[in-house]
Every structure is written in structure tokens, then in C-alpha cells.
Amino acid sequence: MRRQPSCRARSDACARSTTWRNGTGFTPVQKAGTVLRADSGRDYYAAMSFYGLPDDRRVWLGWMSNWDYPFSAPTGAWNGQLSTPRELTLTDTADGVRLAQRPVPELVTLRTSTTTREDLAVGPDSANPLAAVRGVAYEIEAEITLGTAKDTGFRLRTDDDRHTAVGYDAEAQELFVDRSASGLSDFTQYFAGRTTAPMKTTGGRVTLRVYVDSSSVEAFGADGRAAVTSLIFPSPDAEGMAFYAKGGTAHVESLKVHRLDSTFRLVDRVKPLVAAPTGGEFRSDLGKLMITPAGRWSTDSAGRAASFDKDSNAISARTATDLDLTTLVRLGGPDPDTGGSLYLLWRASSDGNDAYCLNIDPDLRVIRLVAKANGFFDDSAALARVPALLRRGTTYPVRILTEGHRIQVFLNGTRIIDVTDTTYADGHIALNVFGGRAAYQDTYAQEL
């Protein structure tokens, strides 16, 4: 294909229905003025497609928001996300050629466990077949024979009287997502309500595929010819779900709920910090550490823990040029309100004022590499900045590999920084705490 169907740049991600004519062009077949939407949801905008994928696939993903409330979502520093990647195809229907989109098959690798329900008749007074199933991130696959039911589907991310409804309206012949009671919605007049997409049954049956995450619902029906994408803002503990039928009985042919693993590489992937032997111990080869300018450094818990309201450095007498520095780090303390960030220093001056510094800060959600000079940490001149969702009370393995002018940083075994710099050639190794509490364990520096 040399040309694609035109698509208006608006939040409904519309796509014109077309038919292949001569190998180079497309011709519309629907009535003039008819708009066919690739995604009918409120939160699928500015979709981007990728060319040159294996098997000549065409995959796109969209920004999950729209211009009615892009800056008012109740999300703090976080402000937006992209949809799941979807594979685009053209498919023949009774109404002509239509655009279909299906979640890419690679997403099945995120499945960790599956709950299955089969051959169930569900009516208005039936017990909830999903009462024992809970979750935040999951995928639903369902094949349902409508029977006499007028409305059938799911209540997702439920908590007391809160839920998001996803289902099929048999009378209107529509796939819908209803977030009237989904959670926070008072940040805009445009959020609450029901969104629908035209969808016909096949022999009285509907097939649904739904992706649910912390703040999103992506619903697909009719093998990808209908789609509704919606943001939601439930409470963090809204983990319940239900299957229901209204106005009659529906028959569940097959229903699967797949729990999904996280796609984040920098969160909750590390075992807890190794417990300290009786009396506490800091396993390290750094030798005696000089504390400057002040701060409380102890081995009362596992490893070497420090508390200070400003910068406090623990500087090793050892110096090195090229080294492989590894350590386990943990930020914060037993009190959940305890903050703190830390620096790892190498090729440092004896007072730590001049050094390469790796800053790990869960409040800023970033890891920064800076060549500090005269005690000044110049963020604007950072050698590298890497976004990272870091959590207090979680242990992270960090590795710094410095050879010549090349500096590599690894977090959780994944390389996140790889730069070259000539500012410092050799110097001391040091640990640091800033503005709270930090702890180190299994800290070793191997000279190369």
C-alpha cells in the first residue's frame, strides 16, 4: 500500500471506511458525511503509527487524554500515558471495508496467571462469578451469548459504590464504557458519563477484550472493529470486579481474566534488603569512612544507615581510577513519612566537593549523573538524567562501571546510563545521604 486512508486529527481518532481500487488508491464507499471512528473513547488522541515492523505490520498507539481536560487530571506530577500498542488491519464486512485494531500479540507475554469461567448462565439475580477475583492490572477475554439480556458486561475496579462499567447494550447495539461512578471526576465537567461505539453481534454473540490498568480501561469488541479508550481514577484499593446481566439472562461461553505483570523495569523487582546479623554489620571493602561535614551514620540496622538534613558524606580513604562499584541502597526509614535521597561519589576529592555524583531521588523520580565541582551540584549541566519510578523502603542494586572516560550505570541489572566524560581521572569513593535517611549494604569497589 502506498497510500493510507485519511484520518482527521481529533480525539475520536476517526478513520474513513475505504475500499481497495487499483493498487495505489482508496475510494470511500459510505454515505457522504458519515464518520467512522477507529476509537470512540474520550481518551484516544494523536495516534502515532510505526513503519517497517516485522511482517509489514502497522502498529499505532495514542495519547490517552483529550483537550477538554489535559492539565486538570488529579495525578500530581504525572500527567498522561500512552495506550497499549495496537495492530491495524483492513477487514471486509457487510458494510464494506473497515479498519480494525487489535492489541499486539506481544502483550500476552505480560500474563502471569489466568482465572477461567465457562458455560455459565447469568441473570439479574445471579451470584457474581468473579466475586473471588481481584486485581488492578489485567486483561479480560469474553465470549457471551446474549440470550434475553438487554445489557451485559463487567463492573471493574470496584470499591464499595465505585466501579467502571464495560459491556454491551443489546438494544442500542453498542459497546460501552461508563465511568459515571468510576472514581474521581470532579476535576472537569467533561469526564463522567457513558461512551459508546457501534457494534453488531455475530449470531447473537459478542466477543469482548478489555485491558485494565491503574488509571485506564481499553475495551475492544467485534474483533477490533469497535474500541473505547477511557481514563479512570479509582482509589488504589479498588480491586474488585463483577460480571452482570440486566433485563434477562446471558450465557457466558468463555470468560478469562489474565493478571498482567508490570512493564516498568525500575520498580518492585528487587528482593528485600538482606537482614543484618545480630548487632548489625556493614559488608564492604571501603575501609574506614570519614564523615563530613556531619551526620549520624550507624550500623544499628542492616548495613550502614545515615540520617542528616543536608549533605553528609562518608568518604573512604581508598582511591581508584577505574573501578566497578556495586551496592544495595534503600531510601527512607521505618516511618513512612521519612524522606531522603542519596549520592554515590567516585573519583572524588578528599572532602567530596569535586567528584562524579550519581543522585538517586524518589521525590524527583529521576536518577542524575553530574560532575560536581567546588561542592556545587549543577543540574543544568548533568551528564545524564533518567526518569525512574523509585520507592522509599525498597532496595535497589546499583552498579557503577568506570573505565577511562566511559561511565556506565546499572539499576536492577539494567544499564540506564552510558556516557563519556573527561572531568575527573581518579579520586576517593564516598557514600552520601541528603535531606533524610539512606542505607547501604554489600558495598564493594573492585579496581580494574
C-alpha positions in Angstrom: 0.0 0.0 0.0 1.4 3.4 -1.0 -1.4 5.5 0.5 -3.4 5.1 3.6 -7.0 6.2 4.4 -7.1 9.8 5.6 -7.7 10.4 9.2 -8.8 13.6 10.9 -6.7 14.8 13.8 -9.2 14.8 16.6 -9.7 12.9 19.8 -12.2 10.4 18.4 -9.3 9.1 16.1 -11.7 8.8 13.1 -10.9 6.8 10.0 -12.8 6.8 6.7 -14.1 3.5 5.5 -12.5 2.7 2.2 -12.1 0.0 -0.4 -9.1 -1.0 -2.5 -9.4 0.0 -6.1 -6.3 -0.1 -8.2 -3.4 -0.9 -6.0 -2.4 2.7 -5.4 -5.6 4.5 -4.2 -8.5 4.2 -1.8 -12.1 5.2 -2.5 -14.8 6.0 0.2 -17.9 3.8 0.0 -20.0 5.1 2.9 -22.5 7.9 2.5 -21.2 11.5 2.4 -20.8 13.0 5.9 -20.6 9.6 7.6 -17.8 9.5 10.1 -16.4 6.1 11.2 -14.3 6.2 14.3 -11.3 3.9 14.9 -11.7 4.6 18.6 -14.9 6.1 20.1 -13.4 6.7 23.5 -12.8 10.1 25.1 -9.1 9.4 25.6 -7.5 8.3 22.4 -5.9 11.2 20.6 -3.0 11.9 18.2 -2.3 8.3 17.4 1.2 7.5 16.0 1.9 4.6 13.7 5.2 2.8 13.2 6.5 1.7 9.8 9.0 -1.1 9.0 8.0 -3.6 11.7 8.5 -7.3 11.1 6.0 -8.9 8.8 5.0 -5.5 7.5 2.7 -4.9 10.4 1.2 -1.5 11.0 1.1 -0.7 14.7 -0.1 2.5 16.4 -0.7 3.9 19.9 -2.4 7.0 21.0 -2.2 9.6 23.8 -4.7 8.8 26.4 -6.4 12.2 27.0 -8.1 14.9 25.1 -8.1 18.7 25.0 -11.1 19.1 27.3 -9.0 18.2 30.4 -5.4 17.7 29.6 -4.0 19.7 32.5 -6.6 19.1 35.2 -6.3 15.3 35.8 -5.9 14.6 39.6 -2.5 13.0 39.1 0.1 15.2 40.8 3.4 15.3 38.9 2.3 12.5 36.5 0.2 13.8 33.6 -0.6 11.3 30.9 0.2 8.0 29.3 0.0 6.2 26.0 -2.4 3.4 25.1 -1.4 -0.2 24.5 0.1 -0.7 21.1 -2.4 -1.9 18.6 -2.1 -3.6 15.2 -4.1 -2.1 12.4 -5.7 -4.2 9.6 -8.4 -3.7 7.0 -11.3 -6.2 7.1 -14.3 -6.9 4.9 -17.7 -6.5 6.5 -21.3 -6.4 5.2 -21.0 -2.6 5.3 -17.7 -2.5 3.3 -14.1 -2.5 4.2 -13.5 -1.4 7.8 -10.4 -0.5 9.9 -9.8 -2.9 12.8 -7.3 -2.6 15.6 -6.3 -5.3 18.0 -3.8 -5.3 20.9 -0.5 -6.6 19.6 0.1 -10.3 20.3 3.3 -9.4 22.2 1.2 -8.3 25.2 0.3 -11.9 26.0 3.9 -12.2 27.5 2.7 -9.9 30.4 0.2 -12.6 31.6 1.1 -14.1 34.9 -1.9 -16.2 35.8 -5.4 -16.8 34.5 -8.9 -17.3 36.0 -11.4 -19.1 33.8 -15.2 -19.3 33.8 -17.1 -21.3 31.2 -20.7 -22.4 30.4 -22.5 -20.1 32.9 -26.0 -18.7 32.7 -26.1 -15.2 34.4 -29.2 -13.2 35.1 -30.1 -10.1 37.2 -30.2 -12.2 40.4 -27.3 -14.5 39.8 -24.2 -14.7 42.1 -21.2 -12.8 40.8 -19.0 -15.4 39.0 -15.9 -13.1 39.6 -16.5 -12.4 43.3 -13.2 -14.0 44.3 -11.1 -12.3 41.6 -9.3 -9.1 42.3 -6.7 -7.0 40.6 -5.5 -3.7 39.3 -3.8 -4.6 36.0 -5.4 -7.4 34.0 -6.8 -8.4 30.6 -10.3 -9.9 30.1 -11.3 -12.1 27.2 -15.0 -13.0 26.9 -17.4 -14.6 24.5 -21.0 -14.1 25.5 -24.3 -15.3 24.0 -26.8 -12.5 24.8 -30.0 -14.5 25.2 -32.7 -12.3 26.7 -30.3 -9.9 28.4 -30.6 -6.3 27.4 -27.3 -5.2 28.9 -24.4 -7.4 29.9 -20.8 -6.8 30.9 -18.4 -6.1 33.7 -18.1 -3.8 36.7 -14.3 -3.2 37.0 -12.1 -1.6 39.6 -14.9 -1.8 42.2 -14.7 -0.4 45.7 -17.9 0.0 47.7 -20.2 2.0 45.4 -17.5 2.8 42.9 -16.9 1.0 39.6 -16.4 1.4 35.9 -18.9 -0.5 33.7 -17.8 -2.1 30.4 -20.2 -4.0 28.4 -22.7 -4.4 25.5 -26.1 -2.7 25.1 -28.2 -5.2 23.0 -31.0 -2.8 22.2 -28.7 0.0 21.1 -26.2 -2.4 19.6 -23.3 -0.6 21.2 -20.1 -1.4 23.1 -19.9 1.0 26.0 -17.6 2.2 28.8 -19.5 4.0 31.6 -17.3 5.9 34.1 -20.2 7.8 35.9 -19.2 6.1 39.1 -15.5 5.2 38.3 -13.8 7.4 40.9 -12.5 10.9 40.9 -14.3 13.0 38.2 -14.9 16.4 39.7 -11.9 18.0 38.1 -13.8 18.7 34.9 -17.4 18.8 33.7 -16.5 16.6 30.7 -15.2 13.4 32.4 -18.2 11.5 34.0 -20.6 9.7 31.7 -21.0 6.9 29.2 -19.1 6.5 25.9 -20.3 4.1 23.2 -19.2 2.6 19.9 -21.5 0.9 17.3 -21.1 -2.8 17.3 -23.2 -5.6 15.9 -23.4 -9.2 17.2 -22.4 -12.3 15.3 -25.1 -14.9 15.6 -26.3 -13.4 18.8 -22.9 -13.5 20.4 -20.4 -10.8 21.4 -16.7 -11.0 21.9 -15.0 -8.6 24.2 -11.4 -7.9 25.1 -10.6 -5.4 27.8 -7.3 -4.1 29.2 -7.5 -2.6 32.7 -4.7 -0.7 34.5 -4.2 1.6 37.4 -5.9 4.5 35.6 -7.2 3.2 32.2 -9.7 1.0 30.5 -9.3 -0.1 26.9 -12.2 -2.1 25.5 -12.3 -3.8 22.2 -15.2 -5.7 20.5 -16.2 -7.4 17.2 -12.6 -8.5 16.7 -11.3 -4.9 16.9 -13.8 -3.1 14.8 -15.2 -1.3 17.9 -13.0 0.3 20.5 -13.5 2.6 23.5 -10.5 4.0 25.4 -11.1 5.8 28.7 -9.0 7.1 31.6 -10.3 6.3 35.1 -9.2 7.5 38.6 -10.4 4.9 41.1 -8.9 4.6 44.6 -5.7 2.5 44.8 -7.5 -0.3 46.6 -10.4 -0.6 44.1 -9.5 -4.1 43.1 -12.9 -5.9 42.8 -14.7 -7.0 39.7 -18.1 -8.5 38.7 -19.9 -9.9 35.6 -23.6 -9.0 35.3 -26.6 -9.2 33.1 -29.7 -6.9 33.1 -33.2 -7.4 31.7 -32.7 -11.1 31.1 -30.2 -13.9 31.0 -26.9 -14.0 29.2 -24.8 -17.1 28.7 -21.0 -17.0 29.3 -19.4 -19.3 26.8 -15.9 -18.4 27.9 -14.5 -15.8 30.3 -10.8 -15.4 31.1 -9.2 -12.9 33.4 -5.4 -12.7 32.9 -3.4 -11.0 35.5 -0.7 -8.8 33.9 2.8 -8.1 35.1 4.1 -4.5 35.2 6.0 -3.1 32.2 8.1 -0.9 34.5 11.7 -2.0 34.7 12.6 0.1 37.7 10.1 -0.8 40.3 9.4 -3.7 42.7 11.9 -6.1 41.0 14.3 -6.5 43.9 14.3 -8.8 46.9 14.2 -7.1 50.3 17.5 -5.9 51.8 19.3 -8.8 53.4 18.7 -8.9 57.2 21.7 -7.8 59.3 23.4 -10.3 61.6 22.9 -9.8 65.3 24.3 -6.4 66.3 24.4 -5.1 62.8 27.1 -5.3 60.1 28.1 -3.3 57.1 29.5 -5.7 54.5 32.0 -3.6 52.5 35.6 -3.3 51.4 35.7 0.5 51.5 37.6 0.5 54.8 37.3 3.3 57.4 34.9 6.1 56.4 35.4 9.7 57.3 32.1 11.6 57.9 31.9 15.1 56.6 30.6 17.7 57.4 28.3 15.9 59.9 25.5 13.4 60.1 24.6 10.2 62.0 26.0 7.1 60.4 25.4 3.8 62.2 25.1 0.0 61.8 22.1 -0.3 64.0 20.1 -1.9 61.2 21.1 -3.9 58.1 24.1 -2.1 56.6 25.3 1.4 57.0 22.4 3.8 57.6 22.7 7.6 57.7 20.4 10.5 58.7 21.0 14.2 58.0 19.0 17.2 57.0 21.6 18.3 54.4 24.5 16.6 52.6 26.5 14.2 54.7 29.4 12.2 53.1 31.1 9.1 54.3 34.4 9.2 52.4 36.6 6.2 52.0 40.4 6.5 52.3 40.7 4.3 49.2 41.2 6.0 45.8 40.7 4.5 42.4 41.0 5.4 38.7 38.9 2.7 37.0 36.5 0.7 39.2 33.5 -1.5 39.4 31.4 -0.2 42.3 28.4 -2.2 43.4 26.0 -1.6 46.3 22.5 -2.1 47.6 20.7 1.1 48.5 17.5 1.9 50.3 15.9 5.3 50.9 13.6 6.4 53.8 13.1 4.8 57.2 10.6 2.8 59.2 8.4 6.0 59.5 6.6 6.2 56.1 7.0 9.9 56.2 10.8 9.7 56.3 12.2 11.2 53.1 15.7 11.4 51.8 17.9 11.0 48.7 21.5 9.9 48.2 24.6 10.3 46.1 27.3 7.8 45.2 30.6 9.6 44.7 33.8 8.4 43.0 37.0 9.9 41.6 36.3 12.4 44.4 38.4 14.9 46.2 39.2 14.2 49.9 36.4 16.4 51.0 33.9 15.3 48.4 33.5 18.7 46.9 34.8 17.6 43.5 33.5 14.3 42.2 31.4 12.3 39.9 28.0 12.0 41.6 25.1 9.6 40.9 22.0 11.1 42.5 19.0 8.8 43.3 15.9 10.8 44.4 12.5 9.1 44.8 10.8 12.5 45.2 12.0 13.8 41.8 11.6 10.3 40.3 14.9 10.7 38.4 18.4 9.4 38.5 21.1 12.0 37.6 24.8 11.8 36.8 26.7 15.0 37.4 30.4 16.1 37.6 30.2 18.1 40.8 32.7 21.0 41.2 33.5 23.1 44.3 30.7 21.4 46.1 28.1 22.6 43.6 25.6 20.1 42.0 24.8 21.7 38.7 21.6 20.0 37.5 21.6 22.1 34.3 24.9 20.5 33.4 24.0 16.9 34.2 25.8 14.3 32.2 22.6 12.2 32.2 19.1 12.3 33.5 17.0 9.1 33.6 13.3 9.1 34.7 12.8 6.4 37.3 9.8 5.4 39.5 11.7 4.9 42.7 10.0 3.9 46.0 11.0 4.6 49.6 11.6 1.4 51.6 12.6 -0.6 48.5 16.0 -2.0 48.0 17.8 -1.3 44.7 21.0 -2.8 43.4 23.3 -0.2 41.8 26.4 -0.7 39.8 28.8 1.9 38.5 31.4 0.8 36.0 34.0 3.5 35.2 36.7 2.7 32.6 38.8 5.5 31.2 36.4 8.2 30.1 33.4 5.9 29.9 30.8 5.7 32.7 28.1 3.1 32.8 25.4 2.9 35.5 23.2 -0.2 36.1 20.0 -0.3 38.1 18.3 -3.7 38.8 20.8 -5.2 36.4 19.7 -3.0 33.5 22.1 -0.4 32.1 20.4 3.0 32.3 23.3 5.4 31.7 26.3 5.1 29.3 28.3 8.3 28.8 31.8 9.6 28.3 33.4 12.4 30.2 36.9 13.7 31.0 36.3 15.9 34.1 37.9 13.6 36.7 40.6 10.9 36.3 40.9 9.4 39.8 40.0 10.0 43.5 38.1 8.7 46.5 34.9 6.7 46.8 32.1 8.0 49.0 28.6 7.4 50.2 26.1 10.2 50.8 22.7 11.0 52.4 20.8 14.2 51.7 17.6 15.5 53.4 16.5 12.4 55.3 17.6 8.8 55.6 19.5 6.4 53.3 21.0 2.9 53.9 23.8 1.0 52.1 24.7 -2.7 52.2 27.1 -5.0 50.4 29.1 -2.1 49.1 32.3 -3.2 47.2 34.7 -1.3 44.9 36.8 -3.5 42.6 39.7 -1.7 40.9 40.1 -2.5 37.2 
